[in-house]
Amino acid sequence: MDFVNYSNKKVLLIDDEKDITDLIEDILLKEGFKNIQKAHCGLDGIIMCRDEKPDAVVLDIMLPDIDGIEVCKRIREFSYCPILFLSSKNSDIDKILGLSMGGDDYITKPFSPREIAFRIKAQMRRQQYAGIKEVNDNKNQSIKFGNITIDTEHCQVYKLDTEVSLTAKEYQLLLYLAENPNKIVNKERLCEVVWGEEYIGYDNTISVHIRHLREKLEDNPSKPKLIVTVIGLGYKLVKGND
């Protein structure tokens, strides 16, 4: 049973092709969404995202002013909402770039509008589940390891007293490792928990996200002490007796 009330959820569509936004809007309305907003250039999309605080963004990579990758980077400065890229490019490099910049999903054109609706719903279910789990499981409002603190109530991360800006996927990845300290977590499990997908094709994506986390959190990213690689097995977050 679906436990998300989609009629209360906001979806922002950012695409310069009006026919595409109208097509997606029509199918979303049929799937139970009622609050759908549209922007037809990147800068307008950023402003609308900041003002309206949508629960999900569908973002075309090719826009007339600034590209979708840059739009995603700017949105990630103030929002962790799911971002689903639309693109006519389907190479692994393009997908990895989109996901590594903070995207949560990548859909190639031509696409099925109904598939987009289901993918939006999947992202919202994961967010809702994560929120319920956090309320039920995280009795302590913070997790500490080394000089890093995760404020689980506000989804913020600090190195010493300085806030570290993470993408939604980086935060989810770090949180899962921190909830399983000193345990080896394989890539298959990380992919299942964070991306909700099978591991096939996600090896580089996970590696890129781990590298970005190290660059932001480790004193020496080339010699990590907090998030270590266990060759052939996976990753482990090292937590001492704080």
Buried (B, 14 or more C-beta within 10 A) or exposed (E): EEEBEBEEBBBBBBBBBEEBBEBBBEBBEEBBBEBBBBBBBBBBBBEBBEEEEBBBBBBBBBBEEBBBBBBBBBBBEEBBBBBBBBBEBEEEEBBBBBBBBBBBBBBBBEBEBEEBBEBBBBBBBBBBEBEEEBEEEBEEEEBEBBBBBBEBEEBBBBBEEEEBEBBBBBBBBBBBBBBBBEEBBBBBBBBBBBBBEEBEEBEBBBBBBBBBBBEBBBEEBEEBEBBBBEEEEBBBBBBEEE
